[in-house]
C-alpha cells in the first residue's frame, strides 16, 4: 500500500503505525523500504467505549485511549521503530505528550518530532502559541513549565440532540445542538 501511495502522490508519505502491530519495528522497516519518508507512532491505544445510560457511546463498543496513560506504550514503540529503521528516517511521536519531560522521553527513545493532541483541549489559539513558546524554552533550559499550562476540561459524555445542520460548502458543516458545549 505504501509503495502505491508514494507512486500516486507527489508529496512525502509518512506511515502512521498502531501500537497493536505485532512487530512494529519490522512493519516500519517495510514501510520505509517501500518509499515512506518517515513513521508516525502511535496516537491512541484501543479501549472500551464509555457507557452513557447503560449504552456504549460508540456503536462498535471500542474507542481510543489517549493522553498520558499511553506515553509508555508510545515511547516503547518509538524505540522499537528507531532500532529497526536506523538513524535517518523521520519519526513523529504521538501519544501522551503533556509536558516537556514527555517530549524529552520521546526524543530519548528516538523521535525527531512530536504531534500533540489531547494536551491542547480547551485552549484557544493564543494559548496554544504560548504553549509552543514555553516548550521551546523548556527544551533549551531543561525545565518543564509546559505541564503547568494544561487545562482541566470535562471529558464527561452527555447526550444531546442535533437541532439543525448548516452546510457551509465543501465538506464543512455546522451542527447546532440543544446543548451548549465548550469547544
N, C-alpha and C positions, 0 to 999 in steps of 0.2 A: 504494500500500500504506500509506504513512504517513497519508494522509488518512483511510482507513478505520479504521486503528488508533486515531487520535486521536478519531474519532467513537464508537468502540466502548468506550473506557475513560474513566474519569473521573480521569485522572492525567496529569501531564506526560509527554510522549513525547520521548525522546532517540534519535536515529538513529545507530547505530554504522556508520561507513564504513570500508571496506577500503582499504589503500594501493594496491591494484591498479586502483582506479577510474581510468578514462582521464582524466576531468576531475572530480576530487574536489570542487573548489570549486563547479562548476555543479551537481553532484548534491546537495551540501549546501544550496545556494540553493533548489533544488526541494523538498527535504525541509522546509526552514523555511517556504516558501510554502504547503506542504500542512498546516502546523499543528504541526510539531515545535517544541518549546521550545528545543532545542539539538542539538548534534552531539557524538558521541564518536568520537575519532580517535586511534589506529588499532588498537592491541592487538598483532597479530602480522603477520609477513610470511611468505608461504609459503616453505617449504624442503623439501628432500628428506628423507624419513623416514630416521632412522638404521637401520643394519643391526645385527642380532643373529644371530650364527652364520650369516651369509650370507643372511638373510631380512629384508626390510623389517619394522619393528615395527608399522607401520600398514598396513592392507590396501589402502588407496588409494595408498600409497607417498609421500604428501605430508603434512607436518605444519606446525606454525607455529614460525618462528624468533622468539624474544623476547629481552628483555634489552637491554643497552646497544648491541648490534650494530644495532638498528633505530631508535635515537633520531634519527639524522639524517633518516631517512625520515619519522618521526613529526613532527618539527618542520617539515619541508618541507610536509607535508600540512596541519598546523595553520595555517601561514602562508597557504597557498593557500585554505583554507576561510575564514579570517578576512577575507581580501581580497574574497572572493565574497559573504559574508553580512553584512558590516558589523560594527559595534562592539557591537551589542546581544545577539544570541543567544549563549547559553552554549556554550562549547566545553570539553569534558572531554578532556584529553590522556592518552593511554596509550601505553606502549611505551618501554622502556629507562630508566625513571626509577629511578636508583640512587644519586642524590646530590642535594643541594640545588642544586648548579650545574645539574643537569638540569632541576629544577623551574623555575629562573630562565630556562633556554633556552626551555622551552615557554611560559612566561609572555611572554617577549620575542616569541615567534612569534605570540602572540595567544590562548593558552589562559587560561581563567578558573579552571579546577580541574584536578586530576590524579587519575588512578587508578593505584594501584601494585599490582603483582602479583609478579613473579619476585623482586624485592628482598627480599620477606618470607620466602622459602624458608628453612626451618629455624628460624624464630623462634617463640618461644612468645608467648602473648597479651601478657604484661607487657613483652616486648622490642619488640613492635610498638607498644605505647603509648609506650614510651620513644622509639622512632624518630620518631613523630609530634611529640613534645615537642621533640626535638633539631632536627627540620626547621623547626618554628616559630621557634626561636631562631636557627637558621642564616639563615632568610629575613629576620629582623629585624636581624641584625648583619652580614650579608654574609659569613658563614663557611660551611664545608662539613664539619661533623663527622659529618653523616649518613652519608656514604660510608664512614666507618670502622666503621660498625655492620653492614655487610653480612657475612653468614655465608658461609663456604665449605661448600657442600653437594655431595654427589656427584650428578651428573646422569647417571651411567652406567646404561644399561639392563641389566636382567638378567631371566632367565626365572624364573617362579615358578608354582606350581600353586595353584589355589583348592581349599582343603580343605572349606570349608563356607560357606554363606550364611545369615545370621541376619536374618530380616525383623523390623525394629523398628517397623513400622507406617508408614502413609502411603507415601511413596516412599523411605524411608530403610532402607538395608540395611548390614550389617556383613559384609565379606568376610574370612574367615580364610584365610591362605596358609601354605604350608610354609616360608616365609622370613620372618625378622623384618625389618621395614622401619621406618626412622625417618620419621615423618610430621609 
